[in-house]
Amino acid sequence: MLKILHTADWHLGKRLQEYPRIAEQRDVLHEICEIADQEEVDLVILAGDIFDTFNPSHEAVELLYKTLRKLSKNGTRPIIAISGNHDSTQFVEAPDPLARELGIFFYGKYDSIIPVEKWDTGLAVTQSEPGFVELRIPHIDFPIRLILAPYASELLLKTYLGEEDREGKFRQLLADKWASLAAKYCDDQGINLLTGHFFFVKEGEKPQQEPESERPILHVGGAQALYSHLIPQQIQYVALGHLHRYQVVDSQPCPLVYSSSPLAYSFSEADQEKKVVLIEAEPAKPVNFRAISLQSGRPLLRKRFEELAQAIDWLEAHPYSFVELTFVTEEAIDAQTRKAIMSAHDGIVSLIPELKSKSSAGTASMSATDLSADMLTLFTKYYESSKGIKPNAELLEVFKEVIAQNEPS
């Protein structure tokens, strides 16, 4: 039996507004390493969005390399890491020749090939071509096959697809590629896996409403979603990244699973329990998998108060957290009240006034959830909140012109 640990969306170096999260990331990655050891995991899959930006900080890079070295057990536990939409494919693949010596395989581009090779540890790459790798682990009696589907950039899609009917071609291109690889390599004598960084849904089902931080990738050749039925029948488990909430997209033809991010990275994720996934797999059998909850990191909490004393008491009772606090007031929050609230806690990210007169009159008031809307809607909500009336058509047209002038060409 093969034990696999599936994780994704580390977003190393990400901040919560002005608050750095690197210390929390260090803690939660240490926790993931401990889980891998306790569960005696044989293989780790990191399904994209390794970093939060194309040009990550030195701290973020150092944390990644130290974590993967520990996670790989000095080359005896292989790690497959693909790039996501937040990653630079060149940056992710840059350390690959050295990383392979520790059993760490970075894969960011669809035309990349992981070299066939064997190491002193007994780990071996036995077959490989673009988008595919087969591994042999010394104490495992069967091969492990992985179809690799990192995030595909707009430039890459233009190269493959041209400009016409890009959405349909994109889906079919990937389906045909995966089917070809599965037919060539994925028989029932080994473990057959796919890892990808895309937005997957079950065709015909309306996707659940996702918070802003988990929104589908909207610029993948126009394709807003890939369908679960595109997965080849030979595949036993699909390890996905991109959505930050743990979820099983479909169980057919096999489990398609988002492991979740290891930390909550925006207040739209405030109520989510973060996890990694442990998979137990054997050739020609359905896999068993279970999610393991992560405990590290400061929780993100949303609270609303009408009384200052209640707010202070609650803040002092929840010191290790980040807070988005809504305070009900007749007018704007006065300086004395603001100072008392901000002094009571070192993790208040947002302090949002809710005006009694506006809310009781039935007019719109701004809230954090409004921030997922488009610019015109946000402006309309803001205007209603501050003026008590809707903006007229002439003002909206002026605002549209301002937006158009500031859009990138």
Secondary structure, DSSP 8 states (H G I E B T S, - for coil): -EEEEEE----BT-EETTEE-HHHHHHHHHHHHHHHHHTT-SEEEEES--BSSSS--HHHHHHHHHHHHHHTTTTTS-EEEE--TTS-HHHHHTTHHHHGGGTEEEE--TT-----EE-TTS-EEEEEETTEEEEE-TT-SS-EEEEEE----HHHHHHHH-STTHHHHHHHHHHHHHHHHHHHH--TTSEEEEEEES-EE-TTS------GGG---S-STT---EEGGGS-TT--EEEEES-SS-EEEE-SSS-EEE---SS--SGGGTT---EEEEEEE-TTS--EEEEEE---S--EEEEEES-HHHHHHHHHH--SSEEEEEEEESSS--HHHHHHHHHT-S-EEEEEEEEHHHHHTT-----GGGGGS-HHHHHHHHHHHHHSS---HHHHHHHHHHHHHHS--
